[in-house]
Structures are given as structure tokens and as C-alpha cells.
Amino acid sequence: MSEPELDLDAMLQRFRERAAAVRTRTLPPVGGEERQRFIDQAQNDFQDFAIIGDADASLDDGVLTLRIDLGGGSEG
């Protein structure tokens, strides 16, 4: 049985969708420190998903490489 091929575009799209879902997620009815922890975790989730969703991905000889521009997209 052969392994399924990794669809890099679909993988990156799922990360973009996860980032969008975090942004539109409603806050549960919690207050105080629990609320702040939830907000902080949501920000971290959004950042992580958005970074990977914006990556350029390649798969060479079984090695997945994500190229991520952290310089704001400016060239030169």
C-alpha cells in the first residue's frame, strides 16, 4: 500500500482556515484570569496558524520545508 501524497497547497489552506476560525471564535463565559489565558492562547493560535498559512512549502526527498518571510514581505 502506497502512502498518500501530501497536498501542500491544501495543507497551507487548512492553516489559513484555522487562523480565520481563531479570529472569529467567540469567548466562552469565563472571567478574570481564565478569560485572559483564553485570549492569550487565541492570539498564539492565530499567530502560529497564520505564519504557517503564509509559508511557501516544498517537499524534496521526503523533507518538508516551509519558507516563511518574517521581514514583512519587503524585498531588498
C-alpha positions as a LaTeX table, in Angstrom:
\begin{tabular}{lrrr}
\hline
Residue & $x$ (\AA) & $y$ (\AA) & $z$ (\AA) \\
\hline
Met1 & 0.00 & 0.00 & 0.00 \\
Ser2 & 1.50 & 3.35 & $-1.02$ \\
Glu3 & 1.49 & 6.39 & 1.22 \\
Pro4 & $-0.93$ & 9.18 & 0.28 \\
Glu5 & 0.71 & 12.16 & $-1.40$ \\
Leu6 & 0.92 & 15.32 & 0.70 \\
Asp7 & $-1.04$ & 18.15 & $-0.91$ \\
Leu8 & 0.97 & 21.17 & 0.24 \\
Asp9 & $-1.50$ & 23.75 & $-1.09$ \\
Ala10 & $-4.36$ & 22.05 & 0.74 \\
Met11 & $-2.30$ & 21.84 & 3.94 \\
Leu12 & $-1.48$ & 25.55 & 3.82 \\
Gln13 & $-5.14$ & 26.35 & 3.09 \\
Arg14 & $-6.17$ & 24.43 & 6.21 \\
Phe15 & $-3.78$ & 26.55 & 8.28 \\
Arg16 & $-5.25$ & 29.74 & 6.76 \\
Glu17 & $-8.74$ & 28.47 & 7.62 \\
Arg18 & $-7.65$ & 27.68 & 11.19 \\
Ala19 & $-6.25$ & 31.20 & 11.58 \\
Ala20 & $-9.55$ & 32.66 & 10.35 \\
Ala21 & $-11.52$ & 30.40 & 12.71 \\
Val22 & $-9.48$ & 31.57 & 15.69 \\
Arg23 & $-10.18$ & 35.20 & 14.76 \\
Thr24 & $-13.94$ & 34.60 & 14.70 \\
Arg25 & $-14.09$ & 32.29 & 17.74 \\
Thr26 & $-16.36$ & 33.56 & 20.49 \\
Leu27 & $-15.18$ & 33.86 & 24.07 \\
Pro28 & $-16.57$ & 31.31 & 26.49 \\
Pro29 & $-18.38$ & 32.64 & 29.56 \\
Val30 & $-15.28$ & 32.88 & 31.72 \\
Gly31 & $-13.86$ & 35.81 & 33.60 \\
Gly32 & $-10.73$ & 37.08 & 35.24 \\
Glu33 & $-7.50$ & 35.15 & 34.76 \\
Glu34 & $-9.20$ & 32.33 & 32.82 \\
Arg35 & $-10.52$ & 34.84 & 30.29 \\
Gln36 & $-7.08$ & 36.39 & 29.82 \\
Arg37 & $-5.48$ & 32.95 & 29.38 \\
Phe38 & $-8.09$ & 32.12 & 26.73 \\
Ile39 & $-7.43$ & 35.42 & 24.91 \\
Asp40 & $-3.65$ & 34.91 & 25.09 \\
Gln41 & $-3.95$ & 31.34 & 23.75 \\
Ala42 & $-6.21$ & 32.51 & 20.92 \\
Gln43 & $-3.61$ & 35.12 & 19.92 \\
Asn44 & $-0.85$ & 32.49 & 19.93 \\
Asp45 & $-3.01$ & 30.08 & 17.91 \\
Phe46 & $-3.83$ & 32.77 & 15.35 \\
Gln47 & $-0.17$ & 33.79 & 15.01 \\
Asp48 & 1.05 & 30.21 & 14.59 \\
Phe49 & $-1.66$ & 29.24 & 12.09 \\
Ala50 & $-1.27$ & 32.48 & 10.11 \\
Ile51 & 2.52 & 32.15 & 9.88 \\
Ile52 & 2.31 & 28.62 & 8.53 \\
Gly53 & $-0.62$ & 29.52 & 6.27 \\
Asp54 & 1.52 & 32.25 & 4.66 \\
Ala55 & 4.51 & 29.96 & 4.10 \\
Asp56 & 5.87 & 28.72 & 0.81 \\
Ala57 & 6.10 & 24.94 & 1.11 \\
Ser58 & 8.14 & 22.37 & $-0.74$ \\
Leu59 & 8.68 & 18.65 & $-0.35$ \\
Asp60 & 12.03 & 17.38 & $-1.56$ \\
Asp61 & 13.26 & 13.83 & $-0.92$ \\
Gly62 & 10.77 & 13.42 & 1.91 \\
Val63 & 11.76 & 16.66 & 3.66 \\
Leu64 & 9.03 & 19.25 & 4.14 \\
Thr65 & 10.44 & 22.78 & 4.01 \\
Leu66 & 8.41 & 25.83 & 4.97 \\
Arg67 & 9.87 & 29.14 & 3.83 \\
Ile68 & 8.45 & 31.98 & 5.90 \\
Asp69 & 9.19 & 35.66 & 5.29 \\
Leu70 & 9.28 & 37.29 & 8.73 \\
Gly71 & 10.60 & 40.55 & 7.30 \\
Gly72 & 7.20 & 41.96 & 6.42 \\
Gly73 & 7.39 & 40.93 & 2.78 \\
Ser74 & 9.71 & 43.73 & 1.68 \\
Glu75 & 12.38 & 42.79 & $-0.84$ \\
Gly76 & 15.94 & 44.05 & $-0.78$ \\
\hline
\end{tabular}
